[in-house]
Amino acid sequence: MRLAIMPRIIRYFFCLILLFGLAGRIFGETSQERAARLAQQSIELRKQPPLRLTGTEQEAQAFITKAKDLAAKVETSKDVDQVIKLFSEATALSPDYDQAWFGLGAAYCLRTFYMPQKTKEEKAQALEYLGRAKSACNRALALNPDCPGANYWMSNILITEANLRNIAVALFRLPEILRYSQKVEEVDPYYEYGAIYRTYGMSLALMPDWMTSSLGAGPEVILPYVDQAILMEPNCFSNHNVRAFILNKMGGKENKQKALSELEYSLGHSPDSLAGYQADNLLRQKEARILWKMFTGKEYPDQ
């Protein structure tokens, strides 16, 4: 199937695959070299002194810190409601502070993860929360178009929204999703320990084999980027799970064993091993158990 006769939106999707498959040649470096360079870019960014906050931004930041601490430990929708309340108070204190607005958007998106989404009414309620999430992130982007958090969460909000609708919506929104993701890579490639590469990796891994083989580019092209994320912070379990999924997708006995080793890391370490990620790590441990059964046909053997 040639790109020239494919619908425009599908071509955007294939261009993404080609971008990562050819990245090393485009930039005169291997994928491993490019991933290392981008990781160093994020490391250097974190060495810079924090921006000076205004008086109202400092007040808002106190609420943001409380919200993040609570978000790291959420277990129920009521917990998320408290996170939303704290971020809302931050936006009221400092309406021109982008960090408060994208945090509110992220909280609204997080709320949908703790909602049933089977019936038409349940999906409509989740979409309502996603609408609020988009409004909050758009406010942050209006204040600071380069805000990595706002761009990252906007891409995730659109992906979550598309999943609640249908594949046609997902394909229609793909260029917009890519635009937000590419802005994150431009400003802070390893924001949230490589979050955009996890998104790319899972997207590629979920593609049908005929689609990736026709281009000669599979999910393995993302591995160097995920590897760098793990080097930067080994205790973000999400990266181990994504790496496991990609390795298993690649096939072969050796890759399968490597995939299981990644899942063992997620399941064998405390979710408290990375501050601010306790809740996410707990979710990733549940995910790792599901993947273990998917890969082996058996339950994970607890020690």
PASEBA-1860 file (N, C-alpha, C; in nm, 3 decimals):
! residues 303
1> MRLAIMPR> 0.085/-0.119/0.000/0.000/0.000/0.000/0.088/0.124/0.000 ~ 0.073/0.212/-0.097/0.159/0.328/-0.109/0.099/0.447/-0.036 ~ 0.187/0.532/0.020/0.140/0.649/0.093/0.057/0.741/0.005 ~ 0.090/0.748/-0.123/0.024/0.844/-0.211/-0.126/0.820/-0.223 ~ -0.170/0.695/-0.207/-0.312/0.666/-0.226/-0.385/0.650/-0.093 ~ -0.318/0.681/0.018/-0.379/0.666/0.149/-0.444/0.796/0.192 ~ -0.550/0.792/0.271/-0.612/0.913/0.322/-0.510/0.997/0.400 ~ -0.532/1.127/0.403/-0.434/1.218/0.462/-0.404/1.185/0.608
9> IIRYFFCL> -0.508/1.156/0.688/-0.487/1.131/0.831/-0.404/1.006/0.852 ~ -0.427/0.901/0.770/-0.348/0.779/0.782/-0.202/0.809/0.748 ~ -0.180/0.897/0.651/-0.042/0.932/0.615/0.030/0.999/0.732 ~ -0.042/1.080/0.808/0.019/1.141/0.926/0.069/1.032/1.020 ~ -0.012/0.928/1.035/0.024/0.820/1.126/0.149/0.749/1.076 ~ 0.154/0.719/0.948/0.269/0.653/0.892/0.393/0.742/0.897 ~ 0.372/0.872/0.881/0.486/0.964/0.889/0.550/0.961/1.028 ~ 0.466/0.942/1.130/0.521/0.930/1.265/0.615/0.810/1.274
17> ILLFGLAG> 0.571/0.698/1.219/0.654/0.578/1.223/0.785/0.601/1.147 ~ 0.773/0.661/1.031/0.891/0.687/0.951/0.986/0.783/1.021 ~ 0.929/0.881/1.092/1.011/0.978/1.163/1.103/0.908/1.262 ~ 1.049/0.816/1.340/1.131/0.749/1.439/1.220/0.642/1.375 ~ 1.170/0.577/1.270/1.251/0.476/1.204/1.373/0.535/1.136 ~ 1.360/0.659/1.087/1.470/0.723/1.014/1.540/0.831/1.095 ~ 1.502/0.847/1.222/1.554/0.958/1.301/1.706/0.964/1.301 ~ 1.770/0.847/1.319/1.915/0.847/1.324/1.979/0.898/1.197
25> RIFGETSQ> 1.924/0.856/1.082/1.981/0.900/0.955/1.953/1.048/0.929 ~ 1.833/1.095/0.970/1.798/1.235/0.949/1.894/1.326/1.023 ~ 1.928/1.291/1.145/2.010/1.377/1.228/2.158/1.335/1.228 ~ 2.195/1.239/1.143/2.333/1.198/1.135/2.381/1.125/1.258 ~ 2.292/1.058/1.329/2.329/0.985/1.450/2.238/0.863/1.463 ~ 2.281/0.768/1.542/2.199/0.650/1.565/2.086/0.686/1.660 ~ 1.987/0.597/1.667/1.876/0.619/1.760/1.927/0.624/1.904 ~ 2.025/0.538/1.934/2.082/0.538/2.070/2.150/0.671/2.100
33> ERAARLAQ> 2.222/0.725/2.002/2.290/0.853/2.022/2.190/0.966/2.037 ~ 2.087/0.962/1.956/1.986/1.067/1.964/1.912/1.061/2.097 ~ 1.877/0.940/2.142/1.808/0.925/2.270/1.894/0.977/2.385 ~ 2.025/0.946/2.381/2.117/0.992/2.485/2.130/1.144/2.483 ~ 2.135/1.201/2.363/2.146/1.347/2.351/2.023/1.416/2.408 ~ 1.906/1.363/2.376/1.783/1.423/2.426/1.770/1.408/2.578 ~ 1.817/1.294/2.629/1.815/1.274/2.773/1.905/1.375/2.842 ~ 2.022/1.399/2.784/2.114/1.498/2.841/2.053/1.637/2.837
41> QSIELRKQ> 1.977/1.665/2.733/1.909/1.795/2.723/1.816/1.816/2.842 ~ 1.741/1.710/2.878/1.650/1.720/2.992/1.727/1.731/3.124 ~ 1.839/1.658/3.134/1.921/1.664/3.256/1.975/1.805/3.275 ~ 2.025/1.867/3.169/2.078/2.003/3.178/1.968/2.102/3.213 ~ 1.848/2.078/3.162/1.735/2.166/3.192/1.705/2.166/3.341 ~ 1.716/2.050/3.404/1.687/2.039/3.546/1.794/2.102/3.635 ~ 1.910/2.131/3.577/2.017/2.197/3.653/1.997/2.348/3.661 ~ 1.909/2.400/3.578/1.885/2.544/3.577/1.809/2.586/3.702
49> PPLRLTGT> 1.837/2.706/3.753/1.765/2.753/3.872/1.617/2.770/3.842 ~ 1.530/2.744/3.939/1.386/2.758/3.915/1.348/2.903/3.887 ~ 1.241/2.919/3.811/1.193/3.054/3.782/1.145/3.122/3.910 ~ 1.168/3.251/3.919/1.122/3.327/4.036/0.972/3.346/4.025 ~ 0.903/3.317/4.134/0.757/3.327/4.136/0.712/3.458/4.199 ~ 0.599/3.506/4.151/0.539/3.624/4.213/0.480/3.583/4.347 ~ 0.434/3.681/4.422/0.374/3.651/4.553/0.253/3.561/4.542 ~ 0.163/3.589/4.447/0.044/3.506/4.431/0.080/3.368/4.377
57> EQEAQAFI> 0.183/3.361/4.292/0.226/3.230/4.242/0.283/3.144/4.354 ~ 0.353/3.207/4.446/0.406/3.132/4.561/0.291/3.077/4.646 ~ 0.188/3.157/4.665/0.071/3.110/4.740/0.004/2.993/4.667 ~ -0.010/3.009/4.536/-0.071/2.902/4.456/0.015/2.777/4.459 ~ 0.148/2.795/4.458/0.239/2.680/4.457/0.223/2.594/4.581 ~ 0.188/2.657/4.693/0.166/2.580/4.816/0.049/2.483/4.798 ~ -0.056/2.529/4.731/-0.171/2.441/4.704/-0.135/2.335/4.600 ~ -0.053/2.373/4.501/-0.010/2.277/4.398/0.071/2.165/4.461
65> TKAKDLAA> 0.160/2.200/4.554/0.242/2.099/4.622/0.154/2.002/4.699 ~ 0.053/2.055/4.769/-0.040/1.968/4.843/-0.117/1.878/4.746 ~ -0.158/1.936/4.633/-0.234/1.859/4.534/-0.150/1.745/4.477 ~ -0.024/1.773/4.447/0.065/1.670/4.391/0.092/1.560/4.493 ~ 0.111/1.599/4.620/0.133/1.499/4.726/0.013/1.406/4.737 ~ -0.107/1.464/4.729/-0.229/1.383/4.739/-0.248/1.299/4.613 ~ -0.217/1.357/4.497/-0.233/1.284/4.371/-0.144/1.161/4.365 ~ -0.030/1.168/4.433/0.063/1.054/4.434/0.008/0.936/4.512
73> KVETSKDV> -0.097/0.959/4.590/-0.149/0.853/4.677/-0.297/0.823/4.656 ~ -0.356/0.876/4.548/-0.500/0.858/4.528/-0.537/0.711/4.512 ~ -0.653/0.677/4.565/-0.704/0.542/4.552/-0.848/0.539/4.503 ~ -0.919/0.651/4.522/-1.061/0.656/4.485/-1.091/0.786/4.411 ~ -1.211/0.792/4.354/-1.254/0.914/4.285/-1.267/1.030/4.382 ~ -1.301/1.000/4.508/-1.312/1.107/4.608/-1.175/1.169/4.635 ~ -1.072/1.087/4.632/-0.936/1.141/4.648/-0.904/1.237/4.535 ~ -0.942/1.199/4.413/-0.915/1.284/4.297/-0.994/1.414/4.308
81> DQVIKLFS> -1.116/1.406/4.361/-1.197/1.528/4.379/-1.125/1.627/4.471 ~ -1.056/1.577/4.571/-0.980/1.665/4.660/-0.862/1.728/4.587 ~ -0.800/1.651/4.497/-0.690/1.704/4.415/-0.742/1.816/4.326 ~ -0.858/1.793/4.264/-0.920/1.895/4.179/-0.948/2.022/4.259 ~ -0.998/2.005/4.380/-1.029/2.120/4.465/-0.904/2.202/4.495 ~ -0.794/2.135/4.526/-0.670/2.206/4.559/-0.615/2.281/4.437 ~ -0.619/2.218/4.320/-0.573/2.287/4.199/-0.665/2.404/4.164 ~ -0.795/2.386/4.187/-0.890/2.495/4.160/-0.859/2.615/4.249
89> EATALSPD> -0.826/2.589/4.374/-0.790/2.698/4.464/-0.662/2.767/4.418 ~ -0.570/2.689/4.362/-0.446/2.747/4.310/-0.474/2.840/4.193 ~ -0.565/2.798/4.103/-0.597/2.885/3.989/-0.669/3.011/4.034 ~ -0.749/3.001/4.140/-0.819/3.119/4.191/-0.721/3.219/4.253 ~ -0.618/3.166/4.321/-0.517/3.253/4.383/-0.429/3.321/4.279 ~ -0.395/3.247/4.171/-0.305/3.301/4.070/-0.355/3.263/3.931 ~ -0.451/3.339/3.878/-0.513/3.305/3.749/-0.418/3.306/3.630 ~ -0.302/3.367/3.646/-0.206/3.375/3.535/-0.089/3.278/3.550
97> YDQAWFGL> -0.105/3.177/3.635/0.002/3.081/3.662/-0.025/2.953/3.584 ~ 0.054/2.927/3.480/0.030/2.812/3.393/0.036/2.679/3.466 ~ 0.123/2.668/3.569/0.138/2.542/3.641/0.008/2.502/3.712 ~ -0.062/2.601/3.762/-0.188/2.572/3.831/-0.294/2.522/3.732 ~ -0.298/2.583/3.613/-0.401/2.546/3.516/-0.377/2.408/3.455 ~ -0.250/2.377/3.419/-0.231/2.244/3.360/-0.245/2.136/3.467 ~ -0.212/2.170/3.592/-0.235/2.075/3.701/-0.382/2.044/3.718 ~ -0.465/2.147/3.704/-0.610/2.126/3.712/-0.657/2.039/3.596
105> GAAYCLRT> -0.603/2.065/3.477/-0.639/1.983/3.361/-0.601/1.838/3.380 ~ -0.481/1.815/3.433/-0.435/1.679/3.459/-0.525/1.610/3.561 ~ -0.568/1.684/3.663/-0.655/1.627/3.767/-0.790/1.587/3.710 ~ -0.845/1.671/3.623/-0.973/1.636/3.561/-0.959/1.511/3.474 ~ -0.847/1.501/3.403/-0.823/1.382/3.321/-0.807/1.259/3.411 ~ -0.732/1.275/3.519/-0.712/1.165/3.614/-0.846/1.116/3.670 ~ -0.938/1.208/3.688/-1.070/1.172/3.744/-1.140/1.068/3.658 ~ -1.121/1.075/3.527/-1.188/0.980/3.437/-1.134/0.839/3.453
113> FYMPQKTK> -1.011/0.825/3.504/-0.953/0.692/3.524/-1.021/0.618/3.638 ~ -1.094/0.690/3.720/-1.163/0.630/3.835/-1.314/0.633/3.817 ~ -1.358/0.634/3.691/-1.501/0.638/3.660/-1.539/0.518/3.574 ~ -1.657/0.462/3.596/-1.705/0.357/3.505/-1.734/0.420/3.368 ~ -1.705/0.345/3.262/-1.719/0.401/3.127/-1.781/0.299/3.031 ~ -1.877/0.224/3.081/-1.937/0.120/2.998/-2.062/0.168/2.926 ~ -2.151/0.236/2.996/-2.276/0.280/2.934/-2.258/0.413/2.863 ~ -2.355/0.448/2.782/-2.353/0.575/2.709/-2.350/0.693/2.807
121> EEKAQALE> -2.427/0.680/2.914/-2.434/0.787/3.014/-2.300/0.802/3.087 ~ -2.238/0.690/3.120/-2.108/0.694/3.189/-2.001/0.756/3.101 ~ -2.002/0.721/2.972/-1.906/0.780/2.879/-1.929/0.930/2.864 ~ -2.055/0.971/2.864/-2.087/1.113/2.851/-2.035/1.191/2.970 ~ -2.046/1.131/3.089/-1.996/1.198/3.209/-1.843/1.210/3.204 ~ -1.776/1.104/3.158/-1.631/1.109/3.146/-1.588/1.214/3.044 ~ -1.662/1.224/2.934/-1.631/1.324/2.832/-1.650/1.465/2.885 ~ -1.745/1.482/2.976/-1.766/1.613/3.037/-1.642/1.655/3.118
129> YLGRAKSA> -1.586/1.560/3.193/-1.465/1.589/3.270/-1.348/1.619/3.176 ~ -1.341/1.546/3.065/-1.233/1.571/2.969/-1.248/1.708/2.904 ~ -1.371/1.753/2.886/-1.394/1.887/2.835/-1.339/1.992/2.930 ~ -1.361/1.971/3.060/-1.305/2.062/3.161/-1.152/2.055/3.159 ~ -1.100/1.936/3.140/-0.954/1.919/3.136/-0.894/1.996/3.020 ~ -0.958/1.988/2.902/-0.909/2.062/2.786/-0.913/2.212/2.809 ~ -1.021/2.259/2.869/-1.034/2.403/2.895/-0.922/2.452/2.985 ~ -0.891/2.373/3.089/-0.785/2.412/3.183/-0.648/2.412/3.114
137> CNRALALN> -0.620/2.309/3.035/-0.491/2.303/2.965/-0.479/2.411/2.858 ~ -0.589/2.442/2.793/-0.587/2.551/2.695/-0.556/2.684/2.762 ~ -0.605/2.701/2.885/-0.574/2.824/2.959/-0.424/2.829/2.989 ~ -0.366/2.715/3.027/-0.223/2.710/3.054/-0.142/2.739/2.928 ~ -0.185/2.684/2.815/-0.113/2.703/2.689/-0.124/2.847/2.640 ~ -0.237/2.912/2.670/-0.251/3.053/2.633/-0.152/3.139/2.712 ~ -0.125/3.098/2.835/-0.030/3.171/2.920/0.114/3.138/2.884 ~ 0.138/3.009/2.847/0.274/2.965/2.815/0.268/2.852/2.713
145> PDCPGANY> 0.276/2.883/2.584/0.266/2.780/2.480/0.373/2.672/2.489 ~ 0.487/2.701/2.555/0.596/2.604/2.567/0.587/2.519/2.693 ~ 0.484/2.535/2.772/0.471/2.459/2.898/0.466/2.310/2.867 ~ 0.569/2.232/2.906/0.570/2.089/2.871/0.454/2.012/2.935 ~ 0.419/2.048/3.059/0.309/1.979/3.125/0.177/1.998/3.055 ~ 0.150/2.121/3.013/0.024/2.150/2.944/0.018/2.078/2.810 ~ 0.129/2.077/2.736/0.132/2.009/2.607/0.118/1.858/2.624 ~ 0.188/1.803/2.722/0.181/1.658/2.745/0.039/1.616/2.784
153> WMSNILIT> -0.020/1.689/2.879/-0.152/1.649/2.924/-0.259/1.673/2.819 ~ -0.240/1.776/2.737/-0.337/1.797/2.630/-0.335/1.679/2.532 ~ -0.216/1.628/2.500/-0.210/1.511/2.411/-0.277/1.390/2.475 ~ -0.257/1.371/2.605/-0.319/1.257/2.674/-0.469/1.272/2.686 ~ -0.515/1.395/2.708/-0.659/1.420/2.715/-0.725/1.386/2.583 ~ -0.662/1.427/2.473/-0.717/1.399/2.340/-0.718/1.249/2.310 ~ -0.612/1.179/2.354/-0.606/1.034/2.335/-0.717/0.966/2.415 ~ -0.734/1.008/2.541/-0.838/0.951/2.628/-0.976/0.978/2.569
161> EANLRNIA> -0.995/1.099/2.519/-1.123/1.135/2.458/-1.150/1.050/2.335 ~ -1.048/1.032/2.251/-1.065/0.952/2.130/-1.102/0.807/2.163 ~ -1.042/0.754/2.269/-1.071/0.616/2.310/-1.216/0.599/2.353 ~ -1.274/0.708/2.405/-1.414/0.703/2.448/-1.511/0.717/2.330 ~ -1.461/0.765/2.220/-1.546/0.784/2.102/-1.524/0.670/2.004 ~ -1.440/0.687/1.902/-1.417/0.580/1.806/-1.287/0.604/1.731 ~ -1.247/0.507/1.649/-1.120/0.514/1.579/-1.115/0.631/1.482 ~ -1.230/0.668/1.425/-1.233/0.780/1.331/-1.192/0.909/1.401
169> VALFRLPE> -1.241/0.927/1.524/-1.204/1.046/1.601/-1.055/1.043/1.631 ~ -1.004/0.925/1.667/-0.862/0.913/1.698/-0.776/0.952/1.579 ~ -0.812/0.904/1.460/-0.736/0.936/1.340/-0.746/1.084/1.305 ~ -0.863/1.141/1.324/-0.882/1.283/1.295/-0.799/1.370/1.387 ~ -0.785/1.327/1.514/-0.714/1.406/1.613/-0.563/1.380/1.612 ~ -0.517/1.280/1.538/-0.377/1.241/1.544/-0.279/1.355/1.516 ~ -0.300/1.437/1.411/-0.204/1.546/1.388/-0.194/1.641/1.506 ~ -0.309/1.668/1.571/-0.310/1.756/1.687/-0.236/1.693/1.804
177> ILRYSQKV> -0.260/1.564/1.825/-0.192/1.492/1.932/-0.041/1.495/1.910 ~ 0.002/1.472/1.787/0.144/1.472/1.754/0.206/1.609/1.775 ~ 0.131/1.713/1.742/0.182/1.850/1.758/0.213/1.878/1.905 ~ 0.123/1.839/1.993/0.148/1.861/2.136/0.265/1.775/2.185 ~ 0.271/1.651/2.139/0.380/1.561/2.180/0.515/1.612/2.132 ~ 0.519/1.660/2.010/0.645/1.711/1.955/0.692/1.836/2.027 ~ 0.599/1.916/2.075/0.636/2.034/2.153/0.703/1.992/2.284 ~ 0.653/1.886/2.347/0.716/1.835/2.469/0.860/1.793/2.440
185> EEVDPYYE> 0.880/1.719/2.330/1.015/1.674/2.295/1.107/1.793/2.266 ~ 1.053/1.896/2.209/1.132/2.014/2.177/1.177/2.087/2.304 ~ 1.089/2.096/2.402/1.116/2.175/2.523/1.185/2.092/2.630 ~ 1.133/1.972/2.658/1.185/1.886/2.765/1.160/1.741/2.727 ~ 1.251/1.682/2.646/1.226/1.549/2.589/1.189/1.441/2.691 ~ 1.252/1.446/2.809/1.227/1.341/2.908/1.141/1.392/3.023 ~ 1.046/1.476/2.988/0.945/1.521/3.084/0.874/1.398/3.142 ~ 0.857/1.399/3.274/0.794/1.285/3.343/0.863/1.153/3.305
193> YGAIYRTY> 0.997/1.158/3.302/1.078/1.039/3.277/1.042/0.969/3.146 ~ 1.029/1.051/3.039/1.008/0.994/2.906/0.864/0.961/2.872 ~ 0.771/1.041/2.923/0.629/1.011/2.904/0.589/1.002/2.758 ~ 0.641/1.093/2.674/0.598/1.088/2.533/0.650/0.965/2.462 ~ 0.766/0.913/2.505/0.819/0.793/2.441/0.741/0.670/2.483 ~ 0.685/0.674/2.603/0.596/0.565/2.644/0.471/0.565/2.555 ~ 0.420/0.685/2.528/0.302/0.695/2.442/0.333/0.645/2.302 ~ 0.447/0.689/2.246/0.487/0.644/2.112/0.507/0.493/2.110
201> GMSLALMP> 0.575/0.443/2.212/0.606/0.300/2.216/0.481/0.214/2.219 ~ 0.384/0.250/2.303/0.262/0.171/2.311/0.181/0.184/2.183 ~ 0.182/0.303/2.122/0.110/0.321/1.996/0.166/0.229/1.888 ~ 0.298/0.222/1.880/0.362/0.136/1.781/0.340/-0.011/1.812 ~ 0.349/-0.046/1.939/0.334/-0.187/1.978/0.193/-0.238/1.952 ~ 0.095/-0.148/1.954/-0.043/-0.189/1.932/-0.082/-0.190/1.784 ~ 0.009/-0.144/1.698/-0.020/-0.147/1.555/-0.017/-0.290/1.503 ~ -0.100/-0.321/1.404/-0.096/-0.456/1.344/0.041/-0.482/1.282
209> DWMTSSLG> 0.083/-0.608/1.283/0.214/-0.644/1.229/0.227/-0.607/1.081 ~ 0.120/-0.625/1.003/0.128/-0.596/0.860/0.159/-0.448/0.836 ~ 0.111/-0.364/0.929/0.130/-0.220/0.911/0.275/-0.181/0.937 ~ 0.334/-0.235/1.044/0.473/-0.200/1.075/0.570/-0.268/0.978 ~ 0.540/-0.392/0.940/0.632/-0.464/0.850/0.635/-0.400/0.711 ~ 0.523/-0.341/0.670/0.518/-0.277/0.538/0.609/-0.156/0.531 ~ 0.640/-0.099/0.648/0.729/0.017/0.653/0.870/-0.017/0.700 ~ 0.886/-0.140/0.748/1.017/-0.178/0.800/1.051/-0.107/0.929
217> AGPEVILP> 0.950/-0.064/1.003/0.971/0.008/1.130/0.874/-0.045/1.233 ~ 0.926/-0.110/1.337/0.842/-0.165/1.441/0.860/-0.092/1.572 ~ 0.796/-0.140/1.678/0.804/-0.074/1.808/0.945/-0.070/1.866 ~ 1.034/-0.158/1.815/1.170/-0.160/1.870/1.246/-0.030/1.845 ~ 1.197/0.055/1.752/1.268/0.181/1.726/1.258/0.275/1.846 ~ 1.163/0.249/1.935/1.147/0.335/2.052/1.231/0.287/2.170 ~ 1.280/0.162/2.164/1.352/0.106/2.279/1.467/0.193/2.331 ~ 1.553/0.251/2.245/1.661/0.334/2.299/1.612/0.451/2.383
225> YVDQAILM> 1.494/0.504/2.348/1.439/0.617/2.422/1.385/0.572/2.558 ~ 1.319/0.456/2.559/1.270/0.401/2.685/1.387/0.359/2.774 ~ 1.493/0.305/2.712/1.612/0.265/2.787/1.674/0.385/2.858 ~ 1.681/0.498/2.789/1.736/0.619/2.851/1.650/0.665/2.968 ~ 1.520/0.653/2.952/1.430/0.692/3.061/1.455/0.607/3.185 ~ 1.479/0.477/3.163/1.505/0.387/3.277/1.640/0.419/3.340 ~ 1.738/0.455/3.258/1.868/0.496/3.313/1.855/0.621/3.399 ~ 1.771/0.714/3.356/1.751/0.838/3.431/1.682/0.813/3.563
233> EPNCFSNH> 1.582/0.722/3.562/1.508/0.690/3.685/1.454/0.548/3.676 ~ 1.524/0.453/3.740/1.482/0.312/3.731/1.348/0.282/3.796 ~ 1.303/0.365/3.888/1.185/0.331/3.966/1.055/0.392/3.917 ~ 1.055/0.435/3.792/0.929/0.471/3.726/0.881/0.344/3.655 ~ 0.792/0.270/3.720/0.756/0.135/3.674/0.691/0.136/3.535 ~ 0.629/0.246/3.499/0.562/0.253/3.369/0.659/0.226/3.255 ~ 0.781/0.275/3.266/0.880/0.251/3.160/0.916/0.104/3.148 ~ 0.925/0.034/3.260/0.955/-0.110/3.257/0.842/-0.187/3.189
241> NVRAFILN> 0.717/-0.147/3.219/0.604/-0.216/3.157/0.598/-0.193/3.007 ~ 0.625/-0.069/2.965/0.625/-0.040/2.822/0.736/-0.118/2.752 ~ 0.853/-0.121/2.815/0.965/-0.196/2.756/0.929/-0.344/2.745 ~ 0.863/-0.397/2.847/0.821/-0.538/2.845/0.724/-0.563/2.730 ~ 0.629/-0.473/2.711/0.529/-0.489/2.606/0.595/-0.489/2.468 ~ 0.690/-0.398/2.449/0.759/-0.390/2.321/0.842/-0.515/2.295 ~ 0.916/-0.559/2.396/1.000/-0.678/2.379/0.916/-0.802/2.347 ~ 0.805/-0.816/2.416/0.718/-0.931/2.389/0.660/-0.923/2.248
249> KMGGKENK> 0.627/-0.802/2.204/0.574/-0.783/2.069/0.677/-0.822/1.964 ~ 0.806/-0.799/1.993/0.913/-0.831/1.898/0.926/-0.981/1.876 ~ 0.885/-1.061/1.975/0.885/-1.206/1.959/1.020/-1.270/1.988 ~ 1.020/-1.400/2.002/1.142/-1.474/2.030/1.155/-1.504/2.178 ~ 1.219/-1.617/2.207/1.234/-1.663/2.345/1.316/-1.566/2.429 ~ 1.425/-1.515/2.372/1.511/-1.424/2.447/1.438/-1.294/2.481 ~ 1.366/-1.239/2.384/1.292/-1.115/2.409/1.181/-1.135/2.512 ~ 1.117/-1.252/2.507/1.013/-1.280/2.604/1.070/-1.286/2.745
257> QKALSELE> 1.186/-1.347/2.761/1.249/-1.354/2.892/1.288/-1.216/2.942 ~ 1.338/-1.133/2.850/1.371/-0.996/2.888/1.245/-0.920/2.930 ~ 1.135/-0.944/2.860/1.009/-0.879/2.894/0.964/-0.918/3.034 ~ 0.976/-1.046/3.067/0.936/-1.093/3.200/1.027/-1.033/3.308 ~ 1.153/-1.013/3.276/1.246/-0.952/3.371/1.205/-0.808/3.401 ~ 1.157/-0.737/3.298/1.109/-0.599/3.319/0.988/-0.598/3.412 ~ 0.897/-0.693/3.391/0.779/-0.700/3.477/0.817/-0.738/3.620 ~ 0.916/-0.824/3.634/0.963/-0.862/3.768/1.019/-0.742/3.842
265> YSLGHSPD> 1.081/-0.649/3.768/1.131/-0.527/3.833/1.014/-0.447/3.889 ~ 0.910/-0.427/3.808/0.794/-0.351/3.854/0.728/-0.416/3.974 ~ 0.719/-0.549/3.971/0.648/-0.621/4.077/0.734/-0.646/4.199 ~ 0.865/-0.637/4.182/0.955/-0.671/4.293/1.006/-0.553/4.372 ~ 0.964/-0.432/4.337/1.009/-0.312/4.408/0.890/-0.238/4.468 ~ 0.917/-0.163/4.572/0.812/-0.089/4.640/0.761/0.026/4.554 ~ 0.630/0.045/4.548/0.576/0.159/4.473/0.617/0.293/4.534 ~ 0.665/0.290/4.658/0.710/0.413/4.725/0.853/0.450/4.687
273> SLAGYQAD> 0.914/0.372/4.599/1.056/0.394/4.566/1.080/0.520/4.483 ~ 0.973/0.580/4.430/0.987/0.705/4.355/0.885/0.805/4.408 ~ 0.934/0.908/4.476/0.847/1.009/4.535/0.761/1.075/4.428 ~ 0.634/1.091/4.459/0.542/1.154/4.365/0.478/1.058/4.267 ~ 0.523/0.933/4.267/0.472/0.835/4.171/0.412/0.713/4.241 ~ 0.384/0.726/4.370/0.335/0.609/4.444/0.208/0.552/4.383 ~ 0.111/0.639/4.356/-0.017/0.592/4.302/0.001/0.533/4.162 ~ 0.079/0.601/4.080/0.102/0.550/3.944/0.176/0.417/3.948
281> NLLRQKEA> 0.275/0.405/4.036/0.349/0.278/4.046/0.258/0.164/4.091 ~ 0.163/0.194/4.181/0.067/0.092/4.223/-0.017/0.045/4.106 ~ -0.061/0.140/4.025/-0.138/0.105/3.906/-0.054/0.023/3.809 ~ 0.074/0.059/3.796/0.161/-0.013/3.704/0.191/-0.154/3.753 ~ 0.190/-0.175/3.884/0.207/-0.311/3.935/0.087/-0.399/3.900 ~ -0.033/-0.340/3.907/-0.151/-0.415/3.865/-0.143/-0.445/3.715 ~ -0.098/-0.345/3.639/-0.081/-0.362/3.496/0.022/-0.471/3.465 ~ 0.131/-0.475/3.543/0.237/-0.574/3.523/0.184/-0.716/3.544
289> RILWKMFT> 0.094/-0.733/3.640/0.035/-0.865/3.664/-0.050/-0.909/3.544 ~ -0.123/-0.813/3.489/-0.205/-0.844/3.371/-0.116/-0.882/3.253 ~ -0.007/-0.807/3.235/0.085/-0.837/3.125/0.153/-0.972/3.146 ~ 0.187/-1.004/3.271/0.252/-1.133/3.299/0.161/-1.248/3.255 ~ 0.033/-1.238/3.290/-0.061/-1.343/3.252/-0.081/-1.346/3.101 ~ -0.079/-1.228/3.039/-0.094/-1.220/2.894/0.023/-1.289/2.824 ~ 0.145/-1.269/2.878/0.264/-1.324/2.814/0.285/-1.472/2.842 ~ 0.243/-1.518/2.963/0.274/-1.656/3.004/0.152/-1.746/3.013
297> GKEYPDQ> 0.034/-1.687/3.022/-0.087/-1.767/3.044/-0.103/-1.807/3.188 ~ -0.018/-1.755/3.277/-0.023/-1.792/3.419/-0.021/-1.666/3.506 ~ -0.068/-1.682/3.629/-0.062/-1.573/3.726/0.083/-1.552/3.769 ~ 0.115/-1.429/3.807/0.250/-1.399/3.856/0.276/-1.477/3.985 ~ 0.386/-1.550/3.995/0.414/-1.630/4.114/0.470/-1.546/4.228 ~ 0.384/-1.498/4.316/0.432/-1.419/4.429/0.525/-1.503/4.515 ~ 0.630/-1.435/4.561/0.730/-1.506/4.643/0.677/-1.526/4.785
END
